[in-house]
């Protein structure tokens, strides 16, 4: 199994691939040697991008820790820098080494695009020079009135050229992508310059034409980069919402609204009610901080220590590599902001090991997908979900972290049960000890856990999240000095570079999610949808939660966790809360299922990533990953019925629901796997499922029924196994 190559080796999605298929395809790219000139230029190109990426990371760390900027300017810089780097780094389609010649039509499109973008850039530059250097004098009339339309048209033509005539040569910067980078600087630069004034006139009649055209350009750029990095699913959803903002007067029923003109809509969308709302607020702070922390762990090889220690401790056990995958992927997944990205990062090691002990490629990929997805709900970081939830709800971050502990542990226990039962069923063995890392050697390096301990300790000591993440990065660098992979200037530069590359997808999808959130806020569709949800549920909380589950999973298909939760929370949460469900319960419920969408067919991004690494069928892998995580789909209903599972209650109540929840998911796991002290027939599997589901409510009567059913199944199995030798 080849290790994934650098991000620039495979760019784009051919208008059909998701980000996950792009990322995992890196492992299968057959690179042909370049000519000397190509290698020289390619090396220069890579160095330019690396320096820009490292600078992007340093900028964020400096602003968060040393030199704070005004909020709007910082968020816009975050978005603009991410867009510019994204267009330089990721082409509109898959790279190859073939040298291609431009067609006359492509050259004509680029010439027109270049003329429009450069004219718009010159206009924005004139506005900035007059306003900043020449003392707030009025900018030239041509700059204020005419820069926007050419800029927007040029951007559209450059995007169209990328679709029709992509440059597949990795040894050079594509002219169209360079033009899109210039367009990004012009559009975002204009919005940053007028940030304070735009905040006052956005969405109002006094909004200027320049505000509209700069915003239109920015929206086009965000949508295009999202297409390149996250596939078409999120792009289509965002397109539907944008169309809804304009088609409202002609729509029926609850979908009807008065409609908005382009100037009001697009100027509104670039405010903290839209693109700069909670998703980008979190992306520009907590997400990038912990993604860079993950890059530090990878660069210093500290992250590998977690995996090696798990292999040394459990690799020889029955189905050991799969159990290692649960631990390692869960640990790294809580830091990494995307389930599929975590599959690619850890699966390249765990999937081959699982296959080696007898797991089918499909099962290996499914276990990795389920474990990596679970990392998104594991405190204290929860893949940045806890921070977004705190921003949206106003609930204290530490309260969310405490509440999420037991549900997350129950999820991983359920996946462990599934793996262990599958290993029993197939009579699997672990890896020989001579093929595993030496536990006694690794124990001596236990200090490599220091970054995680520093992070958790600082969080519980009450330091700010940003300060905690910074301390954890520093700890990773310091402990690496006691290993062969000490972090010096070169490794530091590499970590800063990789951190920026890893965060670009999240910048794009969070900005696109902000567009959707802005449409929901502007049109009021969220409140109307909540009204419909209330009427459909007929004042039943359980029906409302079922609808919320379905909508969360559907929204999450094809979208990263952060974007899926942000959109689902805006649309669904108000209605559920209006029915009397506690806000924390409602948001955790929605977040949980938005995360689970990564392993839910037909669009299971984490499973697709695992299937590419394992060489298995993506659809079958997604179905099996859904089965492995199926028992965990009842956990949100458990904490709805039993608030004690969210640590809301006396200690004996918390202990009661935790223990019975473990028993419940074990029975469900046995039912799904068809194994309970031995092979279980369909009748026995039905009884096991009934017993597991009866323990959802957390009451003494329902738990007694579940335990009684489990005892009956135990008796039946014992009788069957005793009678079998006599037959």
C-alpha positions as CSV (number, residue, x, y, z in Angstrom):
1,X,0.0,0.0,0.0
2,X,1.5,3.3,-1.1
3,X,1.5,6.2,1.2
4,X,-0.6,9.2,0.1
5,X,1.5,11.6,-1.9
6,X,1.5,15.4,-1.6
7,X,-1.7,17.3,-2.1
8,X,-0.7,18.8,-5.3
9,X,-0.3,15.5,-7.1
10,X,-4.0,15.1,-7.6
11,X,-6.2,18.1,-7.9
12,X,-9.9,18.6,-8.6
13,X,-12.8,16.1,-9.0
14,X,-13.6,16.0,-12.7
15,X,-17.0,17.4,-11.8
16,X,-18.0,14.1,-10.3
17,X,-15.5,13.1,-7.5
18,X,-15.9,14.1,-3.9
19,X,-12.9,15.4,-1.9
20,X,-12.6,11.9,-0.4
21,X,-12.2,10.2,-3.7
22,X,-9.6,12.8,-4.6
23,X,-7.6,12.4,-1.4
24,X,-7.6,8.6,-1.5
25,X,-6.8,8.6,-5.2
26,X,-3.4,10.1,-4.2
27,X,-2.4,6.6,-3.1
28,X,-2.9,5.2,-6.5
29,X,-1.3,7.9,-8.7
30,X,1.4,6.5,-11.0
31,X,3.9,9.3,-11.4
32,X,6.0,9.4,-14.5
33,X,9.4,11.2,-14.4
34,X,9.4,14.8,-15.5
35,X,12.0,16.4,-17.7
36,X,14.8,18.4,-16.0
37,X,13.2,21.7,-16.8
38,X,9.8,20.5,-15.5
39,X,11.3,19.2,-12.3
40,X,13.1,22.5,-11.7
41,X,9.9,24.4,-12.3
42,X,7.8,22.0,-10.3
43,X,10.3,22.3,-7.4
44,X,10.0,26.1,-7.6
45,X,6.2,25.9,-7.8
46,X,6.2,23.6,-4.7
47,X,8.5,25.9,-2.8
48,X,6.3,29.0,-3.6
49,X,3.2,27.1,-2.4
50,X,4.9,25.8,0.7
51,X,6.1,29.3,1.7
52,X,2.6,30.7,1.1
53,X,1.0,27.9,3.1
54,X,3.4,28.3,6.0
55,X,2.8,32.1,6.0
56,X,-1.0,31.5,6.1
57,X,-0.6,29.3,9.2
58,X,1.8,31.7,10.9
59,X,-0.6,34.6,10.3
60,X,-3.4,32.8,12.1
61,X,-1.2,31.7,15.0
62,X,0.1,35.3,15.4
63,X,-3.4,36.8,15.3
64,X,-4.8,34.3,17.7
65,X,-2.0,34.6,20.2
66,X,0.0,37.8,19.7
67,X,-1.6,40.5,17.5
68,X,-5.4,40.4,17.4
69,X,-7.2,41.9,14.4
70,X,-10.7,43.3,14.0
71,X,-13.0,40.4,13.7
72,X,-14.4,41.1,10.2
73,X,-10.9,41.7,8.8
74,X,-9.5,38.6,10.4
75,X,-12.4,36.3,9.1
76,X,-12.2,37.8,5.6
77,X,-8.4,37.4,5.6
78,X,-9.0,33.7,6.6
79,X,-11.5,33.2,3.7
80,X,-9.5,35.2,1.2
81,X,-6.2,33.5,2.0
82,X,-7.8,30.1,1.9
83,X,-9.3,30.8,-1.5
84,X,-6.1,32.1,-3.0
85,X,-4.1,29.1,-1.7
86,X,-6.8,26.7,-2.8
87,X,-6.7,27.9,-6.4
88,X,-2.9,27.8,-6.6
89,X,-2.8,24.3,-5.0
90,X,-5.9,22.5,-6.4
91,X,-6.6,22.6,-10.1
92,X,-10.1,22.3,-11.7
93,X,-9.4,18.6,-12.5
94,X,-7.0,15.8,-12.0
95,X,-3.3,16.6,-12.7
96,X,-1.2,14.5,-15.0
97,X,2.3,14.8,-16.5
98,X,1.1,15.1,-20.1
99,X,2.1,18.4,-21.7
100,X,-1.0,20.0,-23.2
101,X,-1.4,22.8,-25.7
102,X,-4.1,25.4,-25.3
103,X,-6.9,25.6,-27.8
104,X,-7.6,29.0,-29.5
105,X,-11.0,29.1,-27.7
106,X,-9.3,28.5,-24.3
107,X,-6.8,31.3,-25.1
108,X,-9.6,33.6,-26.0
109,X,-11.5,32.9,-22.8
110,X,-8.4,33.4,-20.7
111,X,-7.7,36.7,-22.5
112,X,-11.2,38.0,-21.8
113,X,-11.1,36.7,-18.2
114,X,-7.7,38.3,-17.7
115,X,-8.9,41.7,-19.1
116,X,-11.9,41.7,-16.8
117,X,-10.1,40.5,-13.7
118,X,-7.1,42.8,-14.1
119,X,-9.4,45.8,-14.8
120,X,-11.3,45.0,-11.6
121,X,-8.0,44.5,-9.6
122,X,-6.8,47.9,-10.9
123,X,-10.1,49.5,-9.7
124,X,-9.8,48.0,-6.2
125,X,-6.1,49.0,-6.1
126,X,-7.1,52.6,-7.0
127,X,-9.8,52.6,-4.2
128,X,-7.2,51.4,-1.7
129,X,-4.5,53.8,-2.7
130,X,-6.9,56.8,-2.6
131,X,-8.4,55.7,0.7
132,X,-5.2,54.6,2.5
133,X,-2.2,56.3,1.0
134,X,-3.8,59.6,-0.1
135,X,-5.7,60.2,3.1
136,X,-9.3,59.0,2.6
137,X,-9.8,61.0,-0.6
138,X,-12.7,59.9,-2.7
139,X,-11.6,57.1,-5.1
140,X,-11.8,57.7,-8.9
141,X,-15.4,57.4,-10.2
142,X,-14.4,54.8,-12.7
143,X,-13.0,52.6,-9.9
144,X,-16.1,52.8,-7.7
145,X,-18.7,52.5,-10.4
146,X,-17.2,50.2,-13.0
147,X,-14.6,47.8,-11.4
148,X,-17.2,45.3,-10.3
149,X,-18.9,44.0,-13.4
150,X,-15.7,43.3,-15.3
151,X,-14.3,41.6,-12.2
152,X,-17.3,39.3,-11.9
153,X,-17.5,38.5,-15.6
154,X,-13.8,37.8,-15.8
155,X,-14.1,35.5,-12.8
156,X,-17.0,33.6,-14.4
157,X,-15.0,33.2,-17.6
158,X,-11.9,31.9,-15.8
159,X,-14.1,29.4,-13.9
160,X,-15.7,28.3,-17.2
161,X,-12.3,27.9,-18.8
162,X,-11.3,25.6,-16.0
163,X,-14.3,23.5,-16.6
164,X,-14.0,23.3,-20.3
165,X,-10.2,23.4,-20.8
166,X,-8.4,22.3,-17.6
167,X,-4.7,22.5,-17.6
168,X,-3.5,19.0,-16.5
169,X,0.2,19.8,-16.4
170,X,1.4,19.7,-12.8
171,X,4.7,21.3,-13.7
172,X,3.2,24.8,-13.9
173,X,0.7,27.2,-12.4
174,X,-2.5,27.2,-14.6
175,X,-3.1,30.7,-16.0
176,X,-6.8,30.4,-15.1
177,X,-6.0,29.5,-11.5
178,X,-3.6,32.5,-11.2
179,X,-6.4,34.7,-12.5
180,X,-8.8,33.3,-9.9
181,X,-6.2,34.1,-7.2
182,X,-6.0,37.7,-8.4
183,X,-9.8,37.9,-8.5
184,X,-9.8,36.6,-4.9
185,X,-7.4,39.4,-3.8
186,X,-9.5,42.0,-5.6
187,X,-12.9,40.9,-4.3
188,X,-11.9,40.1,-0.7
189,X,-9.6,43.1,-0.6
190,X,-12.5,45.4,-1.5
191,X,-14.7,43.9,1.2
192,X,-12.0,44.1,3.8
193,X,-11.4,47.8,2.9
194,X,-15.1,48.6,3.3
195,X,-15.7,46.1,6.1
196,X,-17.0,48.6,8.6
197,X,-19.2,50.5,6.1
198,X,-20.4,47.3,4.5
199,X,-21.5,46.0,7.9
200,X,-23.9,49.0,8.2
201,X,-25.2,49.0,4.6
202,X,-25.2,45.3,3.9
203,X,-28.6,44.1,2.8
204,X,-30.0,47.6,2.8
205,X,-31.0,49.9,-0.1
206,X,-27.9,52.1,0.4
207,X,-25.6,49.1,-0.5
208,X,-23.4,50.2,-3.4
209,X,-23.0,48.4,-6.8
210,X,-19.4,47.7,-5.9
211,X,-20.5,45.9,-2.7
212,X,-22.8,43.6,-4.8
213,X,-20.2,42.8,-7.5
214,X,-17.4,42.1,-5.1
215,X,-19.8,39.8,-3.1
216,X,-20.9,38.0,-6.3
217,X,-17.3,37.5,-7.2
218,X,-16.5,36.2,-3.7
219,X,-19.5,33.8,-3.8
220,X,-18.5,32.4,-7.2
221,X,-15.0,31.8,-6.0
222,X,-16.2,30.1,-2.8
223,X,-18.5,27.8,-4.7
224,X,-15.8,26.9,-7.3
225,X,-13.2,26.0,-4.6
226,X,-15.8,24.0,-2.8
227,X,-16.5,22.1,-6.0
228,X,-12.8,21.3,-6.3
229,X,-12.4,20.2,-2.7
230,X,-15.7,18.8,-1.6
231,X,-17.4,17.6,-4.8
232,X,-20.8,18.6,-6.1
233,X,-23.1,17.7,-3.3
234,X,-22.6,20.8,-1.2
235,X,-22.4,23.0,-4.3
236,X,-25.8,21.8,-5.4
237,X,-27.3,22.3,-2.0
238,X,-25.9,25.9,-1.8
239,X,-27.1,26.6,-5.4
240,X,-30.6,25.5,-4.4
241,X,-30.6,27.9,-1.4
242,X,-29.2,30.8,-3.4
243,X,-31.9,30.2,-6.1
244,X,-34.5,30.1,-3.3
245,X,-33.6,33.6,-2.2
246,X,-34.6,34.9,-5.7
247,X,-37.5,32.5,-6.6
248,X,-39.4,33.0,-3.3
249,X,-42.3,35.0,-4.7
250,X,-43.2,32.2,-7.2
251,X,-43.0,29.3,-4.7
252,X,-46.0,27.7,-2.9
253,X,-46.9,27.4,0.7
254,X,-44.3,27.9,3.4
255,X,-41.5,28.3,0.8
256,X,-43.0,31.6,-0.5
257,X,-41.3,34.9,0.5
258,X,-41.2,38.3,-1.0
259,X,-37.8,37.8,-2.8
260,X,-34.7,39.9,-2.8
261,X,-32.8,41.8,-5.4
262,X,-29.2,40.9,-6.1
263,X,-27.7,44.0,-4.4
264,X,-29.4,43.3,-1.2
265,X,-28.9,39.6,-1.2
266,X,-25.2,39.4,-2.1
267,X,-24.2,42.3,0.2
268,X,-26.0,40.6,3.0
269,X,-24.4,37.3,2.4
270,X,-20.9,38.6,3.2
271,X,-21.8,39.6,6.8
272,X,-21.6,37.7,10.0
273,X,-25.2,36.6,9.3
274,X,-23.9,34.7,6.3
275,X,-20.4,33.7,5.1
276,X,-18.7,35.2,8.1
277,X,-21.1,33.5,10.6
278,X,-20.4,30.7,13.1
279,X,-18.8,28.2,10.7
280,X,-16.1,30.6,9.5
281,X,-15.8,32.1,13.0
282,X,-14.9,28.6,14.2
283,X,-12.9,27.7,11.1
284,X,-10.7,30.8,11.5
285,X,-9.9,30.0,15.2
286,X,-10.4,26.6,16.7
287,X,-10.5,24.4,13.5
288,X,-7.3,25.8,12.1
289,X,-5.6,25.7,15.5
290,X,-6.3,22.0,16.0
291,X,-5.7,21.0,12.4
292,X,-2.2,22.6,12.8
293,X,-1.9,20.7,16.1
294,X,-2.6,17.5,14.1
295,X,0.0,18.5,11.6
296,X,2.5,18.9,14.4
297,X,1.7,15.4,15.7
298,X,2.2,14.0,12.2
299,X,5.4,15.9,11.4
300,X,7.1,15.0,14.7
301,X,5.8,11.4,14.4
302,X,4.3,11.7,17.9
303,X,1.0,10.7,16.3
304,X,2.6,7.4,15.1
305,X,3.4,6.6,18.7
306,X,-0.3,6.4,19.6
307,X,-0.8,3.9,16.8
308,X,2.3,1.9,17.7
309,X,1.4,1.7,21.3
310,X,-2.0,0.5,20.5
311,X,-0.6,-2.2,18.2
312,X,1.9,-3.3,20.9
313,X,-0.8,-3.5,23.5
314,X,-3.7,-5.1,21.5
315,X,-2.3,-6.2,18.1
316,X,-1.8,-9.8,19.2
317,X,-5.4,-10.0,20.5
318,X,-8.3,-11.5,18.5
319,X,-9.0,-9.1,15.7
320,X,-6.3,-6.9,17.2
321,X,-5.6,-4.5,14.3
322,X,-9.2,-3.6,14.1
323,X,-9.3,-2.8,17.8
324,X,-6.2,-0.7,17.3
325,X,-7.9,1.2,14.5
326,X,-10.7,2.1,16.9
327,X,-8.4,3.6,19.4
328,X,-5.9,5.3,17.0
329,X,-8.5,6.6,14.6
330,X,-10.7,7.9,17.5
331,X,-7.8,9.7,19.1
332,X,-6.6,11.3,15.9
333,X,-10.2,11.9,14.6
334,X,-11.2,14.1,17.5
335,X,-8.4,16.5,16.5
336,X,-8.9,16.2,12.7
337,X,-11.9,18.2,11.5
338,X,-13.0,15.7,8.9
339,X,-14.0,12.0,9.1
340,X,-12.7,11.2,5.6
341,X,-9.5,13.0,6.1
342,X,-8.8,11.0,9.2
343,X,-9.6,7.7,7.3
344,X,-6.9,8.7,4.8
345,X,-4.4,9.7,7.5
346,X,-4.6,6.6,9.7
347,X,-6.2,4.0,7.4
348,X,-3.0,3.7,5.3
349,X,-1.5,1.9,8.3
350,X,-4.5,0.2,10.0
351,X,-6.3,-1.1,6.9
352,X,-3.4,-3.2,5.6
353,X,-2.8,-4.6,9.1
354,X,-6.5,-5.6,9.4
355,X,-6.3,-7.4,6.0
356,X,-3.2,-9.2,7.1
357,X,-5.0,-11.0,10.0
358,X,-7.9,-12.1,7.8
359,X,-10.4,-9.2,7.6
360,X,-11.9,-8.7,4.2
361,X,-10.9,-5.5,2.5
362,X,-14.5,-4.3,2.7
363,X,-14.6,-5.0,6.5
364,X,-11.2,-3.4,7.1
365,X,-12.3,-0.2,5.3
366,X,-15.7,-0.2,7.2
367,X,-14.1,-0.5,10.6
368,X,-11.7,2.3,9.8
369,X,-14.5,4.5,8.6
370,X,-16.7,3.8,11.6
371,X,-13.8,4.5,14.0
372,X,-12.7,7.7,12.2
373,X,-16.2,9.0,12.2
374,X,-16.6,8.4,15.9
375,X,-13.6,10.7,16.5
376,X,-15.9,13.6,15.5
377,X,-18.0,13.1,18.6
378,X,-15.1,12.4,21.1
379,X,-14.4,15.1,23.6
380,X,-12.7,17.4,24.3
381,X,-12.3,18.6,20.7
382,X,-15.0,16.7,18.8
383,X,-13.5,17.6,15.5
384,X,-14.3,21.3,16.3
385,X,-18.0,20.4,16.7
386,X,-18.0,21.4,20.4
387,X,-16.8,24.9,19.5
388,X,-19.4,25.4,16.8
389,X,-22.1,24.2,19.1
390,X,-20.9,26.6,21.8
391,X,-21.0,29.4,19.3
392,X,-24.5,28.6,18.0
393,X,-26.2,27.8,21.3
394,X,-24.4,30.0,23.8
395,X,-23.9,27.0,26.0
396,X,-20.5,26.9,27.8
397,X,-17.9,24.9,25.9
398,X,-16.9,22.8,29.0
399,X,-20.6,22.0,29.6
400,X,-20.8,20.5,26.1
401,X,-17.6,18.6,26.6
402,X,-18.8,17.0,29.8
403,X,-22.2,16.1,28.4
404,X,-20.7,14.4,25.3
405,X,-18.4,12.0,27.2
406,X,-20.7,9.1,27.9
407,X,-22.4,9.1,24.5
408,X,-19.0,9.1,22.8
409,X,-17.6,6.3,24.9
410,X,-20.8,4.3,24.3
411,X,-20.3,4.7,20.5
412,X,-16.7,3.4,20.6
413,X,-17.8,0.5,22.9
414,X,-20.4,-0.4,20.3
415,X,-17.9,-0.4,17.5
416,X,-15.5,-2.5,19.7
417,X,-18.3,-5.0,20.3
418,X,-19.0,-5.2,16.5
419,X,-15.3,-5.8,15.8
420,X,-14.8,-8.4,18.5
421,X,-18.0,-10.3,17.6
422,X,-16.9,-10.4,13.9
423,X,-13.5,-11.7,15.0
424,X,-15.2,-14.4,17.1
425,X,-17.5,-15.4,14.2
426,X,-14.6,-15.7,11.8
427,X,-12.2,-17.3,14.4
428,X,-9.6,-14.6,13.7
429,X,-6.2,-14.4,15.4
430,X,-4.1,-11.4,16.2
431,X,-0.7,-10.6,14.7
432,X,2.4,-12.5,15.9
433,X,4.2,-10.6,18.6
434,X,7.4,-10.6,16.5
435,X,5.6,-8.5,13.9
436,X,4.4,-5.9,16.4
437,X,6.2,-3.0,18.2
438,X,7.8,-3.9,21.5
439,X,5.5,-2.7,24.3
440,X,8.4,-2.5,26.9
441,X,10.2,-0.1,24.6
442,X,7.2,2.0,23.9
443,X,6.3,2.3,27.6
444,X,9.6,4.0,28.1
445,X,8.4,6.7,25.6
446,X,5.1,7.3,27.4
447,X,6.1,10.9,27.7
448,X,5.1,11.3,24.0
449,X,1.5,11.4,25.4
450,X,2.4,14.8,26.9
451,X,0.8,16.9,24.1
452,X,-2.6,15.3,24.7
453,X,-2.2,15.5,28.4
454,X,-1.2,19.2,28.2
455,X,-4.2,19.9,26.0
456,X,-6.7,18.2,28.3
457,X,-5.1,19.5,31.5
458,X,-5.1,23.1,30.2
459,X,-8.7,22.8,29.1
460,X,-9.9,21.6,32.5
461,X,-7.7,24.1,34.2
462,X,-9.8,26.8,32.6
463,X,-7.4,28.3,30.0
464,X,-8.9,29.5,26.8
465,X,-9.2,27.0,24.0
466,X,-6.7,28.9,21.8
467,X,-4.1,29.0,24.6
468,X,-4.6,25.3,25.3
469,X,-4.1,24.3,21.6
470,X,-1.0,26.5,21.4
471,X,0.5,24.9,24.5
472,X,-0.3,21.5,23.1
473,X,1.6,22.3,19.8
474,X,4.5,23.6,21.9
475,X,4.5,20.3,23.9
476,X,4.5,18.3,20.7
477,X,7.6,20.2,19.5
478,X,9.4,19.8,22.8
479,X,8.8,16.1,23.3
480,X,10.0,15.5,19.7
481,X,13.5,16.6,20.8
482,X,13.7,13.4,22.8
483,X,13.1,11.3,19.7
484,X,15.0,10.8,16.4
485,X,12.4,13.1,14.7
486,X,13.3,16.3,16.6
487,X,11.4,19.3,15.4
488,X,13.9,21.8,14.0
489,X,13.4,24.6,11.5
490,X,12.8,22.3,8.6
491,X,10.2,20.2,10.4
492,X,8.5,23.3,11.8
493,X,8.3,24.7,8.3
494,X,6.8,21.4,7.1
495,X,4.2,21.3,9.9
496,X,3.1,24.9,9.2
497,X,2.9,24.1,5.5
498,X,0.9,20.9,6.0
499,X,-1.4,22.6,8.5
500,X,-2.5,25.1,5.9
501,X,-3.0,22.4,3.3
502,X,-5.1,20.3,5.6
503,X,-7.4,23.2,6.6
504,X,-8.3,24.5,3.1
505,X,-11.1,22.1,2.5
506,X,-12.7,23.2,5.8
507,X,-12.3,26.8,4.9
508,X,-14.2,26.2,1.6
509,X,-17.0,24.2,3.1
510,X,-17.5,26.4,6.1
511,X,-17.8,29.5,3.8
512,X,-20.3,27.6,1.7
513,X,-22.2,26.5,4.8
514,X,-22.2,30.2,5.7
515,X,-24.0,31.0,2.4
516,X,-26.7,28.5,3.3
517,X,-27.0,29.9,6.8
518,X,-27.3,33.4,5.4
519,X,-30.1,32.4,3.1
520,X,-31.9,30.7,6.0
521,X,-31.5,33.9,8.2
522,X,-32.6,36.3,5.4
523,X,-35.6,34.4,4.2
524,X,-36.8,33.0,7.5
525,X,-37.2,29.5,6.0
526,X,-35.8,28.0,9.2
527,X,-38.6,29.4,11.4
528,X,-41.2,28.2,8.8
529,X,-39.6,24.8,8.5
530,X,-39.8,24.6,12.3
531,X,-43.5,25.3,12.2
532,X,-44.0,22.5,9.7
533,X,-41.9,20.2,11.8
534,X,-44.1,21.0,14.8
535,X,-47.3,20.3,12.8
536,X,-46.0,17.0,11.4
537,X,-44.8,15.9,14.8
538,X,-48.2,16.8,16.2
539,X,-46.6,18.0,19.4
540,X,-44.7,14.7,19.8
541,X,-41.1,15.1,20.7
542,X,-40.1,11.6,19.5
543,X,-41.6,12.2,16.1
544,X,-39.8,15.5,15.9
545,X,-36.5,13.9,16.8
546,X,-37.1,11.2,14.2
547,X,-37.6,13.9,11.5
548,X,-34.5,15.7,12.8
549,X,-32.5,12.5,12.5
550,X,-33.6,12.0,8.9
551,X,-32.9,15.6,7.9
552,X,-29.5,15.7,9.6
553,X,-28.4,12.5,7.8
554,X,-29.6,13.8,4.5
555,X,-27.9,17.1,4.9
556,X,-24.8,15.4,6.0
557,X,-24.5,13.2,3.0
558,X,-21.7,14.6,0.9
559,X,-20.9,17.4,3.4
560,X,-18.2,17.5,6.1
561,X,-19.4,17.4,9.7
562,X,-18.9,21.0,10.5
563,X,-21.0,22.2,7.5
564,X,-23.7,19.5,8.0
565,X,-24.2,20.4,11.6
566,X,-24.2,24.2,11.0
567,X,-26.9,23.9,8.4
568,X,-29.0,21.2,10.2
569,X,-28.9,23.2,13.5
570,X,-30.1,26.3,11.7
571,X,-33.0,24.5,10.0
572,X,-34.1,21.9,12.5
573,X,-33.0,22.8,16.1
574,X,-35.4,25.7,16.7
575,X,-38.5,23.5,16.0
576,X,-37.2,20.7,18.2
577,X,-36.4,23.1,21.0
578,X,-39.9,24.7,20.7
579,X,-41.4,21.3,21.5
580,X,-39.7,21.4,24.9
581,X,-36.5,19.5,24.2
582,X,-33.5,20.9,26.1
583,X,-31.2,23.0,23.7
584,X,-28.2,20.9,24.6
585,X,-30.0,17.6,24.0
586,X,-31.4,18.9,20.7
587,X,-28.1,20.1,19.4
588,X,-26.1,17.1,20.5
589,X,-28.8,14.9,18.9
590,X,-28.5,16.8,15.6
591,X,-24.7,16.8,15.7
592,X,-24.6,13.1,16.4
593,X,-26.5,12.2,13.3
594,X,-24.8,14.8,11.1
595,X,-21.6,13.0,12.1
596,X,-23.1,9.5,11.4
597,X,-24.0,10.6,7.9
598,X,-20.3,10.0,7.0
599,X,-21.0,6.2,7.2
600,X,-24.6,6.2,6.0
601,X,-25.4,5.0,2.4
602,X,-25.8,6.1,-0.3
603,X,-23.3,8.9,0.2
604,X,-20.9,7.8,2.9
605,X,-17.7,9.9,2.5
606,X,-15.7,8.2,5.2
607,X,-16.6,4.7,3.8
608,X,-15.6,5.8,0.3
609,X,-12.2,7.0,1.6
610,X,-11.6,3.6,3.3
611,X,-12.7,1.7,0.2
612,X,-10.2,3.4,-2.0
613,X,-7.4,2.5,0.4
614,X,-8.6,-1.1,0.8
615,X,-9.4,-1.7,-2.8
616,X,-13.0,-2.7,-2.0
617,X,-16.4,-1.8,-3.5
618,X,-17.5,1.6,-2.2
619,X,-21.2,0.9,-2.1
620,X,-20.7,-2.4,-0.2
621,X,-18.2,-0.8,2.1
622,X,-20.7,2.0,2.9
623,X,-23.4,-0.6,3.7
624,X,-21.0,-2.5,6.0
625,X,-19.7,0.6,7.8
626,X,-23.4,1.5,8.4
627,X,-23.9,-1.9,9.9
628,X,-20.8,-1.6,12.2
629,X,-22.1,1.8,13.4
630,X,-25.8,0.7,13.5
631,X,-25.9,0.0,17.2
632,X,-24.7,3.5,17.9
633,X,-27.6,5.0,16.0
634,X,-29.8,4.5,19.1
635,X,-27.4,6.4,21.5
636,X,-28.9,9.8,20.8
637,X,-32.4,8.5,21.7
638,X,-30.8,7.1,24.9
639,X,-29.7,10.5,26.1
640,X,-33.0,12.0,25.0
641,X,-34.9,9.6,27.3
642,X,-32.2,9.6,30.0
643,X,-30.6,13.1,30.6
644,X,-28.3,11.3,33.2
645,X,-26.3,10.1,30.2
646,X,-25.3,13.7,29.6
647,X,-24.1,13.8,33.3
648,X,-27.3,15.6,34.3
649,X,-28.4,13.8,37.4
650,X,-27.2,12.0,40.6
651,X,-24.2,9.7,40.4
652,X,-26.3,6.5,40.8
653,X,-28.6,7.6,37.9
654,X,-25.6,8.3,35.7
655,X,-24.1,4.9,36.6
656,X,-27.4,3.2,35.9
657,X,-27.9,4.6,32.4
658,X,-24.3,4.1,31.5
659,X,-24.2,0.4,32.4
660,X,-27.6,-0.4,30.8
661,X,-26.6,1.5,27.7
662,X,-23.5,-0.7,27.4
663,X,-25.6,-3.8,27.8
664,X,-28.1,-2.5,25.2
665,X,-25.6,-1.8,22.5
666,X,-24.0,-5.2,23.2
667,X,-27.3,-6.9,22.5
668,X,-27.8,-4.9,19.4
669,X,-24.3,-5.6,18.2
670,X,-25.0,-9.3,18.7
671,X,-28.2,-9.0,16.7
672,X,-26.5,-7.3,13.8
673,X,-23.5,-9.7,13.7
674,X,-25.6,-12.8,14.3
675,X,-23.3,-14.1,17.1
676,X,-24.1,-14.6,20.8
677,X,-22.1,-17.3,22.5
678,X,-22.1,-18.8,19.0
679,X,-24.0,-18.4,15.8
680,X,-27.5,-16.9,16.3
681,X,-30.4,-17.7,14.0
682,X,-32.9,-15.1,12.9
683,X,-35.3,-15.7,15.8
684,X,-32.5,-15.3,18.3
685,X,-31.3,-12.2,16.5
686,X,-34.8,-10.7,16.7
687,X,-34.9,-11.4,20.4
688,X,-31.5,-9.8,20.9
689,X,-32.6,-6.7,18.9
690,X,-35.8,-6.5,21.0
691,X,-33.8,-6.7,24.2
692,X,-31.3,-4.0,23.1
693,X,-34.0,-1.6,21.9
694,X,-36.0,-2.0,25.1
695,X,-33.1,-0.5,27.0
696,X,-33.2,2.8,25.1
697,X,-35.6,4.5,27.5
698,X,-33.3,3.9,30.6
699,X,-36.2,3.1,32.9
700,X,-36.1,0.3,35.4
701,X,-39.0,-1.6,33.8
702,X,-37.7,-1.3,30.3
703,X,-34.2,-2.2,31.5
704,X,-35.6,-5.2,33.3
705,X,-37.3,-6.4,30.1
706,X,-34.0,-6.0,28.2
707,X,-32.0,-8.0,30.8
708,X,-34.8,-10.6,30.9
709,X,-34.6,-11.1,27.1
710,X,-30.8,-11.3,27.3
711,X,-31.1,-14.0,30.0
712,X,-33.6,-15.9,27.8
713,X,-31.2,-15.7,24.8
714,X,-28.3,-16.9,27.0
715,X,-30.4,-19.9,28.1
716,X,-31.3,-20.7,24.6
717,X,-27.8,-20.5,23.4
718,X,-26.4,-22.6,26.2
719,X,-29.0,-25.3,25.6
720,X,-28.2,-25.2,21.9
721,X,-24.5,-25.5,22.4
722,X,-24.9,-28.3,25.0
723,X,-27.2,-30.3,22.7
724,X,-25.1,-29.8,19.6
725,X,-22.4,-32.5,20.4
726,X,-25.1,-35.1,20.9
727,X,-26.6,-34.6,17.5
